[in-house]
Amino acid sequence: MREASIRLPGPVGPTLSIVGALILGQAAVSAKLVSPVLLIIIATSFLAESVIPNYEASLALRYIRFPMLLAAGFL
C-alpha cells in the first residue's frame, strides 16, 4: 500500500491506499482470518507509531510491535 501511494500522483495515492486498506481489512474479517478487535488494535498501534517524531524510537517500536502482538495472541 505504501509503495502504491508513493508512485501515484498527488492526493490520489494516500486516498487509494486508505481505501485499499479498508477493503483488505474487511475481506480479512469476513474470511474469519482476523477478529475485528485485532484489526482495531493493529490500526491504533500503527497510528500511535507514526506520531513519534524521533526516528530511532519509532524504529524500536516498529520492531517490538510484532513480538508483542504474537505474545498477546498466545495469551
mmJSON file of the N, C-alpha and C atoms, coordinates in Angstrom:
{"data_MODEL":{"atom_site":{
"group_PDB":["ATOM","ATOM","ATOM","ATOM","ATOM","ATOM","ATOM","ATOM","ATOM","ATOM","ATOM","ATOM","ATOM","ATOM","ATOM","ATOM","ATOM","ATOM","ATOM","ATOM","ATOM","ATOM","ATOM","ATOM","ATOM","ATOM","ATOM","ATOM","ATOM","ATOM","ATOM","ATOM","ATOM","ATOM","ATOM","ATOM","ATOM","ATOM","ATOM","ATOM","ATOM","ATOM","ATOM","ATOM","ATOM","ATOM","ATOM","ATOM","ATOM","ATOM","ATOM","ATOM","ATOM","ATOM","ATOM","ATOM","ATOM","ATOM","ATOM","ATOM","ATOM","ATOM","ATOM","ATOM","ATOM","ATOM","ATOM","ATOM","ATOM","ATOM","ATOM","ATOM","ATOM","ATOM","ATOM","ATOM","ATOM","ATOM","ATOM","ATOM","ATOM","ATOM","ATOM","ATOM","ATOM","ATOM","ATOM","ATOM","ATOM","ATOM","ATOM","ATOM","ATOM","ATOM","ATOM","ATOM","ATOM","ATOM","ATOM","ATOM","ATOM","ATOM","ATOM","ATOM","ATOM","ATOM","ATOM","ATOM","ATOM","ATOM","ATOM","ATOM","ATOM","ATOM","ATOM","ATOM","ATOM","ATOM","ATOM","ATOM","ATOM","ATOM","ATOM","ATOM","ATOM","ATOM","ATOM","ATOM","ATOM","ATOM","ATOM","ATOM","ATOM","ATOM","ATOM","ATOM","ATOM","ATOM","ATOM","ATOM","ATOM","ATOM","ATOM","ATOM","ATOM","ATOM","ATOM","ATOM","ATOM","ATOM","ATOM","ATOM","ATOM","ATOM","ATOM","ATOM","ATOM","ATOM","ATOM","ATOM","ATOM","ATOM","ATOM","ATOM","ATOM","ATOM","ATOM","ATOM","ATOM","ATOM","ATOM","ATOM","ATOM","ATOM","ATOM","ATOM","ATOM","ATOM","ATOM","ATOM","ATOM","ATOM","ATOM","ATOM","ATOM","ATOM","ATOM","ATOM","ATOM","ATOM","ATOM","ATOM","ATOM","ATOM","ATOM","ATOM","ATOM","ATOM","ATOM","ATOM","ATOM","ATOM","ATOM","ATOM","ATOM","ATOM","ATOM","ATOM","ATOM","ATOM","ATOM","ATOM","ATOM","ATOM","ATOM","ATOM","ATOM","ATOM","ATOM","ATOM","ATOM","ATOM","ATOM","ATOM","ATOM"],
"id":[1,2,3,4,5,6,7,8,9,10,11,12,13,14,15,16,17,18,19,20,21,22,23,24,25,26,27,28,29,30,31,32,33,34,35,36,37,38,39,40,41,42,43,44,45,46,47,48,49,50,51,52,53,54,55,56,57,58,59,60,61,62,63,64,65,66,67,68,69,70,71,72,73,74,75,76,77,78,79,80,81,82,83,84,85,86,87,88,89,90,91,92,93,94,95,96,97,98,99,100,101,102,103,104,105,106,107,108,109,110,111,112,113,114,115,116,117,118,119,120,121,122,123,124,125,126,127,128,129,130,131,132,133,134,135,136,137,138,139,140,141,142,143,144,145,146,147,148,149,150,151,152,153,154,155,156,157,158,159,160,161,162,163,164,165,166,167,168,169,170,171,172,173,174,175,176,177,178,179,180,181,182,183,184,185,186,187,188,189,190,191,192,193,194,195,196,197,198,199,200,201,202,203,204,205,206,207,208,209,210,211,212,213,214,215,216,217,218,219,220,221,222,223,224,225],
"type_symbol":["N","C","C","N","C","C","N","C","C","N","C","C","N","C","C","N","C","C","N","C","C","N","C","C","N","C","C","N","C","C","N","C","C","N","C","C","N","C","C","N","C","C","N","C","C","N","C","C","N","C","C","N","C","C","N","C","C","N","C","C","N","C","C","N","C","C","N","C","C","N","C","C","N","C","C","N","C","C","N","C","C","N","C","C","N","C","C","N","C","C","N","C","C","N","C","C","N","C","C","N","C","C","N","C","C","N","C","C","N","C","C","N","C","C","N","C","C","N","C","C","N","C","C","N","C","C","N","C","C","N","C","C","N","C","C","N","C","C","N","C","C","N","C","C","N","C","C","N","C","C","N","C","C","N","C","C","N","C","C","N","C","C","N","C","C","N","C","C","N","C","C","N","C","C","N","C","C","N","C","C","N","C","C","N","C","C","N","C","C","N","C","C","N","C","C","N","C","C","N","C","C","N","C","C","N","C","C","N","C","C","N","C","C","N","C","C","N","C","C","N","C","C","N","C","C"],
"label_atom_id":["N","CA","C","N","CA","C","N","CA","C","N","CA","C","N","CA","C","N","CA","C","N","CA","C","N","CA","C","N","CA","C","N","CA","C","N","CA","C","N","CA","C","N","CA","C","N","CA","C","N","CA","C","N","CA","C","N","CA","C","N","CA","C","N","CA","C","N","CA","C","N","CA","C","N","CA","C","N","CA","C","N","CA","C","N","CA","C","N","CA","C","N","CA","C","N","CA","C","N","CA","C","N","CA","C","N","CA","C","N","CA","C","N","CA","C","N","CA","C","N","CA","C","N","CA","C","N","CA","C","N","CA","C","N","CA","C","N","CA","C","N","CA","C","N","CA","C","N","CA","C","N","CA","C","N","CA","C","N","CA","C","N","CA","C","N","CA","C","N","CA","C","N","CA","C","N","CA","C","N","CA","C","N","CA","C","N","CA","C","N","CA","C","N","CA","C","N","CA","C","N","CA","C","N","CA","C","N","CA","C","N","CA","C","N","CA","C","N","CA","C","N","CA","C","N","CA","C","N","CA","C","N","CA","C","N","CA","C","N","CA","C","N","CA","C","N","CA","C","N","CA","C","N","CA","C","N","CA","C","N","CA","C"],
"label_alt_id":[null,null,null,null,null,null,null,null,null,null,null,null,null,null,null,null,null,null,null,null,null,null,null,null,null,null,null,null,null,null,null,null,null,null,null,null,null,null,null,null,null,null,null,null,null,null,null,null,null,null,null,null,null,null,null,null,null,null,null,null,null,null,null,null,null,null,null,null,null,null,null,null,null,null,null,null,null,null,null,null,null,null,null,null,null,null,null,null,null,null,null,null,null,null,null,null,null,null,null,null,null,null,null,null,null,null,null,null,null,null,null,null,null,null,null,null,null,null,null,null,null,null,null,null,null,null,null,null,null,null,null,null,null,null,null,null,null,null,null,null,null,null,null,null,null,null,null,null,null,null,null,null,null,null,null,null,null,null,null,null,null,null,null,null,null,null,null,null,null,null,null,null,null,null,null,null,null,null,null,null,null,null,null,null,null,null,null,null,null,null,null,null,null,null,null,null,null,null,null,null,null,null,null,null,null,null,null,null,null,null,null,null,null,null,null,null,null,null,null,null,null,null,null,null,null],
"label_comp_id":["MET","MET","MET","ARG","ARG","ARG","GLU","GLU","GLU","ALA","ALA","ALA","SER","SER","SER","ILE","ILE","ILE","ARG","ARG","ARG","LEU","LEU","LEU","PRO","PRO","PRO","GLY","GLY","GLY","PRO","PRO","PRO","VAL","VAL","VAL","GLY","GLY","GLY","PRO","PRO","PRO","THR","THR","THR","LEU","LEU","LEU","SER","SER","SER","ILE","ILE","ILE","VAL","VAL","VAL","GLY","GLY","GLY","ALA","ALA","ALA","LEU","LEU","LEU","ILE","ILE","ILE","LEU","LEU","LEU","GLY","GLY","GLY","GLN","GLN","GLN","ALA","ALA","ALA","ALA","ALA","ALA","VAL","VAL","VAL","SER","SER","SER","ALA","ALA","ALA","LYS","LYS","LYS","LEU","LEU","LEU","VAL","VAL","VAL","SER","SER","SER","PRO","PRO","PRO","VAL","VAL","VAL","LEU","LEU","LEU","LEU","LEU","LEU","ILE","ILE","ILE","ILE","ILE","ILE","ILE","ILE","ILE","ALA","ALA","ALA","THR","THR","THR","SER","SER","SER","PHE","PHE","PHE","LEU","LEU","LEU","ALA","ALA","ALA","GLU","GLU","GLU","SER","SER","SER","VAL","VAL","VAL","ILE","ILE","ILE","PRO","PRO","PRO","ASN","ASN","ASN","TYR","TYR","TYR","GLU","GLU","GLU","ALA","ALA","ALA","SER","SER","SER","LEU","LEU","LEU","ALA","ALA","ALA","LEU","LEU","LEU","ARG","ARG","ARG","TYR","TYR","TYR","ILE","ILE","ILE","ARG","ARG","ARG","PHE","PHE","PHE","PRO","PRO","PRO","MET","MET","MET","LEU","LEU","LEU","LEU","LEU","LEU","ALA","ALA","ALA","ALA","ALA","ALA","GLY","GLY","GLY","PHE","PHE","PHE","LEU","LEU","LEU"],
"label_asym_id":["A","A","A","A","A","A","A","A","A","A","A","A","A","A","A","A","A","A","A","A","A","A","A","A","A","A","A","A","A","A","A","A","A","A","A","A","A","A","A","A","A","A","A","A","A","A","A","A","A","A","A","A","A","A","A","A","A","A","A","A","A","A","A","A","A","A","A","A","A","A","A","A","A","A","A","A","A","A","A","A","A","A","A","A","A","A","A","A","A","A","A","A","A","A","A","A","A","A","A","A","A","A","A","A","A","A","A","A","A","A","A","A","A","A","A","A","A","A","A","A","A","A","A","A","A","A","A","A","A","A","A","A","A","A","A","A","A","A","A","A","A","A","A","A","A","A","A","A","A","A","A","A","A","A","A","A","A","A","A","A","A","A","A","A","A","A","A","A","A","A","A","A","A","A","A","A","A","A","A","A","A","A","A","A","A","A","A","A","A","A","A","A","A","A","A","A","A","A","A","A","A","A","A","A","A","A","A","A","A","A","A","A","A","A","A","A","A","A","A","A","A","A","A","A","A"],
"label_entity_id":["1","1","1","1","1","1","1","1","1","1","1","1","1","1","1","1","1","1","1","1","1","1","1","1","1","1","1","1","1","1","1","1","1","1","1","1","1","1","1","1","1","1","1","1","1","1","1","1","1","1","1","1","1","1","1","1","1","1","1","1","1","1","1","1","1","1","1","1","1","1","1","1","1","1","1","1","1","1","1","1","1","1","1","1","1","1","1","1","1","1","1","1","1","1","1","1","1","1","1","1","1","1","1","1","1","1","1","1","1","1","1","1","1","1","1","1","1","1","1","1","1","1","1","1","1","1","1","1","1","1","1","1","1","1","1","1","1","1","1","1","1","1","1","1","1","1","1","1","1","1","1","1","1","1","1","1","1","1","1","1","1","1","1","1","1","1","1","1","1","1","1","1","1","1","1","1","1","1","1","1","1","1","1","1","1","1","1","1","1","1","1","1","1","1","1","1","1","1","1","1","1","1","1","1","1","1","1","1","1","1","1","1","1","1","1","1","1","1","1","1","1","1","1","1","1"],
"label_seq_id":[1,1,1,2,2,2,3,3,3,4,4,4,5,5,5,6,6,6,7,7,7,8,8,8,9,9,9,10,10,10,11,11,11,12,12,12,13,13,13,14,14,14,15,15,15,16,16,16,17,17,17,18,18,18,19,19,19,20,20,20,21,21,21,22,22,22,23,23,23,24,24,24,25,25,25,26,26,26,27,27,27,28,28,28,29,29,29,30,30,30,31,31,31,32,32,32,33,33,33,34,34,34,35,35,35,36,36,36,37,37,37,38,38,38,39,39,39,40,40,40,41,41,41,42,42,42,43,43,43,44,44,44,45,45,45,46,46,46,47,47,47,48,48,48,49,49,49,50,50,50,51,51,51,52,52,52,53,53,53,54,54,54,55,55,55,56,56,56,57,57,57,58,58,58,59,59,59,60,60,60,61,61,61,62,62,62,63,63,63,64,64,64,65,65,65,66,66,66,67,67,67,68,68,68,69,69,69,70,70,70,71,71,71,72,72,72,73,73,73,74,74,74,75,75,75],
"pdbx_PDB_ins_code":[null,null,null,null,null,null,null,null,null,null,null,null,null,null,null,null,null,null,null,null,null,null,null,null,null,null,null,null,null,null,null,null,null,null,null,null,null,null,null,null,null,null,null,null,null,null,null,null,null,null,null,null,null,null,null,null,null,null,null,null,null,null,null,null,null,null,null,null,null,null,null,null,null,null,null,null,null,null,null,null,null,null,null,null,null,null,null,null,null,null,null,null,null,null,null,null,null,null,null,null,null,null,null,null,null,null,null,null,null,null,null,null,null,null,null,null,null,null,null,null,null,null,null,null,null,null,null,null,null,null,null,null,null,null,null,null,null,null,null,null,null,null,null,null,null,null,null,null,null,null,null,null,null,null,null,null,null,null,null,null,null,null,null,null,null,null,null,null,null,null,null,null,null,null,null,null,null,null,null,null,null,null,null,null,null,null,null,null,null,null,null,null,null,null,null,null,null,null,null,null,null,null,null,null,null,null,null,null,null,null,null,null,null,null,null,null,null,null,null,null,null,null,null,null,null],
"Cartn_x":[0.822,0.0,0.868,1.929,2.808,3.491,3.936,4.605,3.656,2.438,1.466,1.161,1.078,0.766,1.925,3.143,4.293,4.3,3.954,4.056,2.877,1.76,0.611,0.718,0.206,0.368,-0.57,-0.064,-0.851,-1.648,-2.832,-3.641,-4.344,-4.2,-4.854,-4.2,-2.881,-2.151,-2.577,-2.499,-2.932,-4.408,-5.243,-6.671,-6.89,-6.261,-6.393,-5.774,-4.707,-4.076,-5.019,-5.714,-6.651,-7.829,-8.351,-9.478,-9.048,-7.867,-7.362,-7.183,-6.678,-6.517,-7.876,-8.866,-10.204,-10.794,-10.607,-11.137,-10.436,-9.101,-8.371,-8.744,-8.928,-9.336,-10.708,-11.628,-12.976,-12.963,-12.155,-12.057,-11.453,-10.454,-9.834,-10.814,-11.623,-12.615,-13.723,-14.169,-15.226,-14.782,-13.494,-12.96,-12.584,-12.813,-12.511,-11.019,-10.173,-8.734,-8.281,-8.902,-8.602,-9.916,-9.832,-11.026,-11.064,-12.23,-12.318,-11.546,-11.495,-10.768,-9.272,-8.735,-7.32,-7.011,-7.883,-7.688,-7.672,-8.535,-8.562,-7.29,-6.81,-5.581,-4.39,-4.297,-3.196,-3.25,-4.433,-4.568,-4.213,-4.623,-4.297,-2.803,-2.159,-0.714,0.035,-0.454,0.181,0.057,-1.128,-1.315,-0.461,-0.389,0.432,1.91,2.31,3.705,4.098,3.195,3.526,3.549,3.116,3.109,4.473,5.289,6.572,7.539,8.064,8.934,10.362,10.838,12.204,12.262,13.146,13.204,13.657,14.676,15.189,14.132,13.401,12.339,11.224,10.911,9.886,10.312,11.569,12.081,12.065,12.414,12.39,10.971,10.001,8.614,8.113,8.593,8.197,8.708,9.923,10.486,9.831,9.382,8.796,7.297,6.676,5.228,4.8,5.485,5.072,5.294,6.42,6.521,5.462,5.119,4.086,2.719,2.433,1.165,1.089,2.213,2.242,2.072,2.726,2.601,1.159,0.546,-0.848,-1.777,-1.46,-2.27,-2.198,-1.029,-0.902,-1.605,-1.644,-2.319,-3.813],
"Cartn_y":[-1.19,0.0,1.256,1.221,2.395,2.63,1.563,1.68,2.264,1.827,2.345,3.807,4.198,5.602,6.52,6.008,6.829,7.077,6.074,6.178,6.889,6.993,7.683,9.183,9.972,11.426,12.061,13.085,13.967,13.274,13.79,13.245,11.932,11.479,10.23,9.038,9.059,7.935,7.585,8.533,8.199,7.82,8.429,8.096,6.655,6.25,4.862,3.885,4.301,3.447,3.199,4.234,4.084,3.211,3.434,2.631,1.175,0.954,-0.409,-1.107,-0.381,-0.972,-1.314,-0.459,-0.753,-1.998,-2.107,-3.269,-4.551,-4.499,-5.679,-6.058,-5.068,-5.344,-5.98,-5.451,-6.015,-7.444,-7.682,-9.033,-10.007,-9.565,-10.44,-10.773,-9.795,-10.046,-10.946,-10.723,-11.553,-12.995,-13.194,-14.544,-15.202,-14.499,-15.003,-15.299,-14.514,-14.648,-13.903,-12.762,-11.971,-11.509,-11.15,-10.618,-9.103,-8.498,-7.045,-6.3,-6.876,-6.227,-6.196,-7.28,-7.314,-6.287,-6.139,-5.151,-3.734,-3.458,-2.138,-1.894,-2.906,-2.76,-2.507,-3.211,-3.011,-1.618,-1.16,0.179,1.252,1.066,2.036,2.074,0.915,0.895,1.526,1.34,1.98,3.499,3.989,5.428,6.0,5.313,5.788,5.759,4.793,4.686,5.834,6.265,7.321,8.703,8.841,10.135,10.45,9.429,9.615,10.338,11.506,12.275,11.733,11.021,10.51,9.218,9.175,8.032,6.768,6.883,5.704,5.104,5.945,5.44,4.811,5.413,4.858,3.49,3.372,2.108,1.023,1.381,0.41,-0.083,0.805,0.385,-0.468,-0.176,-0.97,-2.404,-2.568,-3.905,-4.68,-3.981,-4.671,-4.915,-4.262,-4.379,-5.804,-6.451,-7.78,-8.861,-8.877,-9.861,-9.633,-8.393,-8.121,-8.599,-8.438,-8.932,-10.456,-11.115,-12.574,-13.038,-12.356,-12.726,-12.517,-11.439,-11.181,-12.214,-12.673,-13.714,-15.045,-15.366,-16.603,-16.521,-15.32,-15.176,-15.225],
"Cartn_z":[0.0,0.0,0.0,0.786,0.839,-0.498,-1.116,-2.41,-3.45,-3.455,-4.413,-4.149,-2.874,-2.58,-2.936,-2.914,-3.295,-4.801,-5.581,-7.033,-7.694,-7.012,-7.597,-7.381,-8.301,-8.196,-7.171,-6.493,-5.636,-4.548,-4.262,-3.16,-3.505,-4.729,-5.131,-4.445,-4.28,-3.701,-2.29,-1.347,0.013,0.106,-0.721,-0.703,-1.13,-2.206,-2.661,-1.672,-1.01,-0.019,1.159,1.619,2.726,2.311,1.126,0.645,0.47,-0.043,-0.198,1.135,2.134,3.463,4.072,3.865,4.375,3.71,2.41,1.689,2.123,2.263,2.715,4.146,5.003,6.374,6.435,5.653,5.621,5.075,4.059,3.495,4.503,5.268,6.266,7.384,7.791,8.844,8.314,7.087,6.501,6.31,5.999,5.808,7.133,8.234,9.583,9.765,9.08,9.282,10.521,10.788,11.976,12.59,13.855,14.51,14.33,14.403,14.268,15.357,16.556,17.645,17.336,16.795,16.437,15.365,14.42,13.363,13.921,14.881,15.513,16.314,17.019,17.803,16.893,15.791,14.853,14.245,13.865,13.29,14.306,15.553,16.598,16.861,16.891,17.117,15.954,14.738,13.587,13.662,14.036,14.157,15.278,16.401,17.509,17.146,16.35,15.928,15.0,14.161,13.197,13.827,15.072,15.749,16.357,16.63,17.302,16.364,16.792,15.895,15.796,16.818,16.821,16.01,15.006,14.1,14.821,15.707,16.396,17.323,18.033,18.911,18.09,16.96,16.082,15.545,15.19,14.673,15.751,16.979,18.073,18.329,18.301,18.499,17.346,16.158,14.999,15.135,15.656,15.819,16.955,17.983,19.129,18.964,18.003,17.831,17.492,16.581,16.145,17.215,17.936,19.019,20.104,20.38,21.379,20.883,19.601,19.058,19.112,18.819,18.909,20.353,21.283,22.69,23.17,22.746,23.125,22.514,21.323,20.691,21.437,21.967,22.724,24.073,24.638,25.939,25.761],
"occupancy":[1.0,1.0,1.0,1.0,1.0,1.0,1.0,1.0,1.0,1.0,1.0,1.0,1.0,1.0,1.0,1.0,1.0,1.0,1.0,1.0,1.0,1.0,1.0,1.0,1.0,1.0,1.0,1.0,1.0,1.0,1.0,1.0,1.0,1.0,1.0,1.0,1.0,1.0,1.0,1.0,1.0,1.0,1.0,1.0,1.0,1.0,1.0,1.0,1.0,1.0,1.0,1.0,1.0,1.0,1.0,1.0,1.0,1.0,1.0,1.0,1.0,1.0,1.0,1.0,1.0,1.0,1.0,1.0,1.0,1.0,1.0,1.0,1.0,1.0,1.0,1.0,1.0,1.0,1.0,1.0,1.0,1.0,1.0,1.0,1.0,1.0,1.0,1.0,1.0,1.0,1.0,1.0,1.0,1.0,1.0,1.0,1.0,1.0,1.0,1.0,1.0,1.0,1.0,1.0,1.0,1.0,1.0,1.0,1.0,1.0,1.0,1.0,1.0,1.0,1.0,1.0,1.0,1.0,1.0,1.0,1.0,1.0,1.0,1.0,1.0,1.0,1.0,1.0,1.0,1.0,1.0,1.0,1.0,1.0,1.0,1.0,1.0,1.0,1.0,1.0,1.0,1.0,1.0,1.0,1.0,1.0,1.0,1.0,1.0,1.0,1.0,1.0,1.0,1.0,1.0,1.0,1.0,1.0,1.0,1.0,1.0,1.0,1.0,1.0,1.0,1.0,1.0,1.0,1.0,1.0,1.0,1.0,1.0,1.0,1.0,1.0,1.0,1.0,1.0,1.0,1.0,1.0,1.0,1.0,1.0,1.0,1.0,1.0,1.0,1.0,1.0,1.0,1.0,1.0,1.0,1.0,1.0,1.0,1.0,1.0,1.0,1.0,1.0,1.0,1.0,1.0,1.0,1.0,1.0,1.0,1.0,1.0,1.0,1.0,1.0,1.0,1.0,1.0,1.0,1.0,1.0,1.0,1.0,1.0,1.0],
"B_iso_or_equiv":[0.0,0.0,0.0,0.0,0.0,0.0,0.0,0.0,0.0,0.0,0.0,0.0,0.0,0.0,0.0,0.0,0.0,0.0,0.0,0.0,0.0,0.0,0.0,0.0,0.0,0.0,0.0,0.0,0.0,0.0,0.0,0.0,0.0,0.0,0.0,0.0,0.0,0.0,0.0,0.0,0.0,0.0,0.0,0.0,0.0,0.0,0.0,0.0,0.0,0.0,0.0,0.0,0.0,0.0,0.0,0.0,0.0,0.0,0.0,0.0,0.0,0.0,0.0,0.0,0.0,0.0,0.0,0.0,0.0,0.0,0.0,0.0,0.0,0.0,0.0,0.0,0.0,0.0,0.0,0.0,0.0,0.0,0.0,0.0,0.0,0.0,0.0,0.0,0.0,0.0,0.0,0.0,0.0,0.0,0.0,0.0,0.0,0.0,0.0,0.0,0.0,0.0,0.0,0.0,0.0,0.0,0.0,0.0,0.0,0.0,0.0,0.0,0.0,0.0,0.0,0.0,0.0,0.0,0.0,0.0,0.0,0.0,0.0,0.0,0.0,0.0,0.0,0.0,0.0,0.0,0.0,0.0,0.0,0.0,0.0,0.0,0.0,0.0,0.0,0.0,0.0,0.0,0.0,0.0,0.0,0.0,0.0,0.0,0.0,0.0,0.0,0.0,0.0,0.0,0.0,0.0,0.0,0.0,0.0,0.0,0.0,0.0,0.0,0.0,0.0,0.0,0.0,0.0,0.0,0.0,0.0,0.0,0.0,0.0,0.0,0.0,0.0,0.0,0.0,0.0,0.0,0.0,0.0,0.0,0.0,0.0,0.0,0.0,0.0,0.0,0.0,0.0,0.0,0.0,0.0,0.0,0.0,0.0,0.0,0.0,0.0,0.0,0.0,0.0,0.0,0.0,0.0,0.0,0.0,0.0,0.0,0.0,0.0,0.0,0.0,0.0,0.0,0.0,0.0,0.0,0.0,0.0,0.0,0.0,0.0],
"pdbx_formal_charge":[null,null,null,null,null,null,null,null,null,null,null,null,null,null,null,null,null,null,null,null,null,null,null,null,null,null,null,null,null,null,null,null,null,null,null,null,null,null,null,null,null,null,null,null,null,null,null,null,null,null,null,null,null,null,null,null,null,null,null,null,null,null,null,null,null,null,null,null,null,null,null,null,null,null,null,null,null,null,null,null,null,null,null,null,null,null,null,null,null,null,null,null,null,null,null,null,null,null,null,null,null,null,null,null,null,null,null,null,null,null,null,null,null,null,null,null,null,null,null,null,null,null,null,null,null,null,null,null,null,null,null,null,null,null,null,null,null,null,null,null,null,null,null,null,null,null,null,null,null,null,null,null,null,null,null,null,null,null,null,null,null,null,null,null,null,null,null,null,null,null,null,null,null,null,null,null,null,null,null,null,null,null,null,null,null,null,null,null,null,null,null,null,null,null,null,null,null,null,null,null,null,null,null,null,null,null,null,null,null,null,null,null,null,null,null,null,null,null,null,null,null,null,null,null,null],
"auth_seq_id":[1,1,1,2,2,2,3,3,3,4,4,4,5,5,5,6,6,6,7,7,7,8,8,8,9,9,9,10,10,10,11,11,11,12,12,12,13,13,13,14,14,14,15,15,15,16,16,16,17,17,17,18,18,18,19,19,19,20,20,20,21,21,21,22,22,22,23,23,23,24,24,24,25,25,25,26,26,26,27,27,27,28,28,28,29,29,29,30,30,30,31,31,31,32,32,32,33,33,33,34,34,34,35,35,35,36,36,36,37,37,37,38,38,38,39,39,39,40,40,40,41,41,41,42,42,42,43,43,43,44,44,44,45,45,45,46,46,46,47,47,47,48,48,48,49,49,49,50,50,50,51,51,51,52,52,52,53,53,53,54,54,54,55,55,55,56,56,56,57,57,57,58,58,58,59,59,59,60,60,60,61,61,61,62,62,62,63,63,63,64,64,64,65,65,65,66,66,66,67,67,67,68,68,68,69,69,69,70,70,70,71,71,71,72,72,72,73,73,73,74,74,74,75,75,75],
"auth_comp_id":["MET","MET","MET","ARG","ARG","ARG","GLU","GLU","GLU","ALA","ALA","ALA","SER","SER","SER","ILE","ILE","ILE","ARG","ARG","ARG","LEU","LEU","LEU","PRO","PRO","PRO","GLY","GLY","GLY","PRO","PRO","PRO","VAL","VAL","VAL","GLY","GLY","GLY","PRO","PRO","PRO","THR","THR","THR","LEU","LEU","LEU","SER","SER","SER","ILE","ILE","ILE","VAL","VAL","VAL","GLY","GLY","GLY","ALA","ALA","ALA","LEU","LEU","LEU","ILE","ILE","ILE","LEU","LEU","LEU","GLY","GLY","GLY","GLN","GLN","GLN","ALA","ALA","ALA","ALA","ALA","ALA","VAL","VAL","VAL","SER","SER","SER","ALA","ALA","ALA","LYS","LYS","LYS","LEU","LEU","LEU","VAL","VAL","VAL","SER","SER","SER","PRO","PRO","PRO","VAL","VAL","VAL","LEU","LEU","LEU","LEU","LEU","LEU","ILE","ILE","ILE","ILE","ILE","ILE","ILE","ILE","ILE","ALA","ALA","ALA","THR","THR","THR","SER","SER","SER","PHE","PHE","PHE","LEU","LEU","LEU","ALA","ALA","ALA","GLU","GLU","GLU","SER","SER","SER","VAL","VAL","VAL","ILE","ILE","ILE","PRO","PRO","PRO","ASN","ASN","ASN","TYR","TYR","TYR","GLU","GLU","GLU","ALA","ALA","ALA","SER","SER","SER","LEU","LEU","LEU","ALA","ALA","ALA","LEU","LEU","LEU","ARG","ARG","ARG","TYR","TYR","TYR","ILE","ILE","ILE","ARG","ARG","ARG","PHE","PHE","PHE","PRO","PRO","PRO","MET","MET","MET","LEU","LEU","LEU","LEU","LEU","LEU","ALA","ALA","ALA","ALA","ALA","ALA","GLY","GLY","GLY","PHE","PHE","PHE","LEU","LEU","LEU"],
"auth_asym_id":["A","A","A","A","A","A","A","A","A","A","A","A","A","A","A","A","A","A","A","A","A","A","A","A","A","A","A","A","A","A","A","A","A","A","A","A","A","A","A","A","A","A","A","A","A","A","A","A","A","A","A","A","A","A","A","A","A","A","A","A","A","A","A","A","A","A","A","A","A","A","A","A","A","A","A","A","A","A","A","A","A","A","A","A","A","A","A","A","A","A","A","A","A","A","A","A","A","A","A","A","A","A","A","A","A","A","A","A","A","A","A","A","A","A","A","A","A","A","A","A","A","A","A","A","A","A","A","A","A","A","A","A","A","A","A","A","A","A","A","A","A","A","A","A","A","A","A","A","A","A","A","A","A","A","A","A","A","A","A","A","A","A","A","A","A","A","A","A","A","A","A","A","A","A","A","A","A","A","A","A","A","A","A","A","A","A","A","A","A","A","A","A","A","A","A","A","A","A","A","A","A","A","A","A","A","A","A","A","A","A","A","A","A","A","A","A","A","A","A","A","A","A","A","A","A"],
"auth_atom_id":["N","CA","C","N","CA","C","N","CA","C","N","CA","C","N","CA","C","N","CA","C","N","CA","C","N","CA","C","N","CA","C","N","CA","C","N","CA","C","N","CA","C","N","CA","C","N","CA","C","N","CA","C","N","CA","C","N","CA","C","N","CA","C","N","CA","C","N","CA","C","N","CA","C","N","CA","C","N","CA","C","N","CA","C","N","CA","C","N","CA","C","N","CA","C","N","CA","C","N","CA","C","N","CA","C","N","CA","C","N","CA","C","N","CA","C","N","CA","C","N","CA","C","N","CA","C","N","CA","C","N","CA","C","N","CA","C","N","CA","C","N","CA","C","N","CA","C","N","CA","C","N","CA","C","N","CA","C","N","CA","C","N","CA","C","N","CA","C","N","CA","C","N","CA","C","N","CA","C","N","CA","C","N","CA","C","N","CA","C","N","CA","C","N","CA","C","N","CA","C","N","CA","C","N","CA","C","N","CA","C","N","CA","C","N","CA","C","N","CA","C","N","CA","C","N","CA","C","N","CA","C","N","CA","C","N","CA","C","N","CA","C","N","CA","C","N","CA","C","N","CA","C","N","CA","C","N","CA","C","N","CA","C"],
"pdbx_PDB_model_num":[1,1,1,1,1,1,1,1,1,1,1,1,1,1,1,1,1,1,1,1,1,1,1,1,1,1,1,1,1,1,1,1,1,1,1,1,1,1,1,1,1,1,1,1,1,1,1,1,1,1,1,1,1,1,1,1,1,1,1,1,1,1,1,1,1,1,1,1,1,1,1,1,1,1,1,1,1,1,1,1,1,1,1,1,1,1,1,1,1,1,1,1,1,1,1,1,1,1,1,1,1,1,1,1,1,1,1,1,1,1,1,1,1,1,1,1,1,1,1,1,1,1,1,1,1,1,1,1,1,1,1,1,1,1,1,1,1,1,1,1,1,1,1,1,1,1,1,1,1,1,1,1,1,1,1,1,1,1,1,1,1,1,1,1,1,1,1,1,1,1,1,1,1,1,1,1,1,1,1,1,1,1,1,1,1,1,1,1,1,1,1,1,1,1,1,1,1,1,1,1,1,1,1,1,1,1,1,1,1,1,1,1,1,1,1,1,1,1,1,1,1,1,1,1,1]
}}}
